[in-house]
């Protein structure tokens, strides 16, 4: 009974706007990808498979319709283990940003980056692999 009451109150608060939900963040993720580099605010050589010899990779994300200055997180995982969580600032009304991970010889295998808002809501997951 107590669980149902808490669930009902939570749903009510979300529906009337007391607790923000994903639609209320004001973020519109326009573009997100993994690339070898960023030059002049544009991703260079995007892909889903990268040789470890590139030395580093970037997660690039671009937003529009930002209502207020805020932040997002690029959360990097290698073989499902957290590697890095990078906080990135977003400025209204539109903004592009990126984070970088340096690669080592033993970083071959599956990777993913989760793009999350300040409420930890998942906006997008990007999967890619590092090979020989």
C-alpha positions in Angstrom: 0.0 0.0 0.0 2.8 2.4 1.0 4.7 1.7 -2.3 1.5 2.4 -4.4 1.0 5.7 -2.6 4.6 6.8 -3.2 4.3 5.8 -6.8 1.1 7.7 -7.3 2.5 10.8 -5.6 5.6 10.6 -7.8 3.5 10.3 -11.0 1.4 13.3 -9.9 4.5 15.5 -9.2 6.0 14.6 -12.6 2.7 15.3 -14.4 2.3 18.8 -12.8 6.0 19.7 -13.3 7.3 19.5 -9.7 9.8 16.8 -10.7 11.4 17.5 -14.1 11.2 14.8 -16.8 13.2 14.3 -20.0 10.9 16.4 -22.0 11.4 19.4 -19.6 15.1 19.6 -19.9 14.9 21.9 -22.9 17.6 20.0 -24.6 17.3 18.9 -28.2 20.2 16.6 -29.2 20.6 17.3 -32.8 23.7 15.3 -33.6 26.0 12.9 -31.8 28.8 10.7 -33.1 32.3 9.3 -32.4 35.1 10.6 -34.6 38.9 10.8 -34.8 39.1 14.5 -34.1 37.3 17.9 -34.2 38.5 20.7 -36.4 36.8 24.1 -36.7 34.0 22.8 -34.5 33.2 19.9 -36.8 33.9 16.2 -36.3 36.6 14.7 -38.5 36.5 11.1 -39.8 33.4 9.8 -37.9 33.1 6.0 -37.7 32.1 3.1 -35.5 35.4 1.2 -35.8 38.7 2.8 -35.1 42.3 1.4 -35.1 44.0 1.9 -31.8 46.8 3.6 -33.7 44.7 6.8 -34.1 45.7 7.6 -30.5 42.6 9.3 -29.4 38.9 9.5 -30.2 36.2 12.2 -29.5 32.6 12.1 -28.7 30.9 15.0 -30.5 27.4 16.3 -29.6 25.4 19.2 -30.9 22.3 20.7 -29.3 19.8 23.3 -30.4 16.7 24.8 -28.7 18.6 25.1 -25.4 16.4 27.3 -23.2 19.0 28.0 -20.4 22.7 27.4 -20.0 23.2 24.0 -18.6 25.5 21.0 -18.8 25.6 17.4 -20.1 27.8 14.4 -19.3 29.7 12.2 -21.7 30.1 8.9 -19.8 32.7 6.7 -21.4 32.6 2.9 -20.9 35.1 0.3 -22.0 33.9 -3.3 -21.8 31.0 -2.1 -19.7 33.4 -0.6 -17.1 33.2 3.2 -16.4 36.3 4.9 -17.8 35.5 8.6 -17.5 32.6 10.9 -16.8 33.1 14.3 -18.3 30.9 17.3 -17.6 30.4 19.7 -20.5 28.8 23.1 -20.5 26.0 24.0 -23.0 25.1 27.6 -23.8 21.7 28.8 -25.1 20.3 28.8 -27.7 22.5 26.2 -29.4 25.9 24.6 -28.7 28.3 21.9 -29.8 30.8 20.2 -27.5 33.0 17.2 -27.3 35.1 15.1 -25.0 38.3 13.1 -25.7 39.7 9.8 -24.6 43.3 8.9 -25.2 43.8 5.3 -26.4 46.4 2.9 -25.2 47.5 -0.4 -26.9 45.3 -2.5 -24.5 42.1 -0.5 -25.2 41.0 -2.7 -28.0 37.4 -4.0 -27.8 33.9 -2.6 -27.4 33.2 0.9 -26.1 30.2 3.1 -25.6 29.5 6.7 -24.6 26.3 7.6 -22.8 25.2 11.2 -23.2 23.2 12.3 -20.1 21.7 15.5 -18.9 22.2 17.0 -15.4 19.3 14.8 -14.1 21.2 11.7 -15.3 18.5 11.1 -18.0 20.0 9.2 -20.9 19.8 11.2 -24.1 21.7 8.9 -26.4 24.1 5.9 -26.4 26.9 5.7 -29.0 28.6 2.3 -29.5 31.9 1.7 -31.3 35.0 -0.6 -31.3 38.7 -0.1 -31.1 40.7 -2.6 -33.2 44.4 -3.4 -34.1 
